Amino acid sequence: MTIRTTQAAVREILAANWDGKSDLAGYIAGASMVVDQAVPWFGKRDRVMRQNYTSAQLELLERYLAAHFYCKSDPLYISKGNMGASGSFQRKTDDGFQLTEYGRAACEMDTTGVLSAIGKRQVAGIAWAGRNRDECYPGDRYGTGSCY
């Protein structure tokens, strides 16, 4: 795993949203794992430029994803009360990286769409709808088109 960003860099973008005492190393490690998994796909998905991101761009994506993971564990306020001491928090679980402003920013910086797909857990698959050789009817001949 390649750690690209620092706790100071993540604290800088979190600003007032950071509680001032939490260790951000775990969130950075999680963000690093996601970026490491996405790196092989960035060049393949970017059909226009066909180039991979620079190390500075990968660090920026990792920084914003680390802030996103932090805000998932310490949710941001949607609204705050004052004298009544009320507040409501961001709390959706199915939005992927769109849940926080930091996750959305990382997805917007990624022009390939790979991070959005990872956040939504979109995967591609294939299924065979034909029959296996041992399922052919008697009299069917391999390669005639009647079996496969």
N, C-alpha and C positions, 0 to 999 in steps of 0.2 A: 504494500500500500504506500502510495506516495502522498505525503502531506505537503500541500502547497501553500496554505495560508497560515496565519498566526492568530493567536487569541486577541492580540492588540488590534489587528485589522477587523476582526469580527465585532469586537467591542465598539470600534469606531462607527460601523454602520448601524449597530443596534442602538447606540446613543442612549437616550432616556429609556428605551425598552429593556435594557439590561439591568438586572437587579443589583449590580455592583459587587456581588460576591461569588456568583456561580462560576465554577470551572468550565470552560468552554471546550476542553480537549475532547471530550466524548462526542460532542456535536460536530466538531471538526473532523474527527475520525469517521463518523457516519457520512458526512458530506464527501469526504475523500473517497470512501468506498463507492458511492454513487457515481462520482466523476470518473473514477478508474474504470467502472463498468461501462460507462458511456463513451469513453475515449475511442474505442475501436469503431464505434458506429457514427461518430461525428462526420468523418470524411465520406462515409458511404451514403449518408442521408442527405448531405448537402450537394444536390445535383447541379446547382448553379456554379459554385466556386470550386468544388472538389478539392478542398484543402482542410487540413485539421487546424484546430485552434492553437495559438501560441501558448507557452507556459504562463504568461501573464494573464491571458484570457481564461485559461483553466483555473488559475488561482482565484480570479474574480467570481467565476461560477461556484467554486468551492466555498468561498467566503459567504456568498449569499445563501447557499444551501445550508451552511452551518448556522447562520442566523435563523433560517426557516426552521430547522430542527430544534433550536433553542426555544423559539416562540411556540412550537407545538407543545413543549413541556411546561412552558410558562406563558399561557395564552395572552394575547394582546387584548386590551379593552376595545370594545365597540363603542360603548358609551359609559360615562362616569357620572355618578351623582355627587352632590356636594354635601349638603347638610343632612340629607337622608341616608348617606353612606351606601348608596346602591351602585351597582355596576353590572354590565353584561360583557361577556367575553366571546371571542371567536371560538366556536366549537363545532365544526363540521368535520367528519372523519373521511368523507368520500371525495374530497376535492383534490387530493394529491398535493402537488406543489402549489396549487392555486389557493390554498388555505390562507397563506400569509402573504403580506406585501413583498417579503424577501424571496419567497418561492416563486411568486409571479414575476419578479424582476429577473431571477435566474432564467426562467423559461423564456422571457422576452429577449434576453441577451443571447440565448441559444437559437440561432437562426435555422438550425437543422430540424428542430422539433423533437429531438431525442429525449431531452429532459421532460418535456410534457408527456411523452409516451411512457417513460419510466414512472412518472408521478401518477399517471392514470392506470398503471400496470397493464398496458396494452401489449399483447404479445401476438406474434403471428404463428400460425400452425397449419398443418396440412393433414388431411385424412384420405385414405385410400377407400374408394367406394366400390371397387371391383371385387372379383372373386379370386381366391388363391388357386393355384394349380390343382390341389387336391379336392377343390370344391366343384370342379368342372363335371358336367353331366357325361355319362358314358356316350361315346360316339363323338363328343366334341374334340376337335383337334387343336393343339396349341398353335397359335398364330393365325387361326382362321377368322378371328374376330367374334366368333360366337361364344367364346369362353371369357374373353377379356374385353 
